Amino acid sequence: MVEDPICGMTVDESSRFTSIYQGRTYYFCSRSCKEDFDRNPGKYT
């Protein structure tokens, strides 16, 4: 389990909502959180 960097929810690594930023994979609970991250990943890392 990992933490969604946007909302802080615990997310299983099998989540279909993922993004790769600077070689690291980030996992999200929803499409909305993924889209927020993708707009400005530096803000959340």
Beta strands, then each sheet from edge to edge (+ up, - down):
strand 1: 2-3
strand 2: 10-11
strand 3: 18-21
strand 4: 24-27
sheet 1: 1+ 2-
sheet 2: 3+ 4-
end
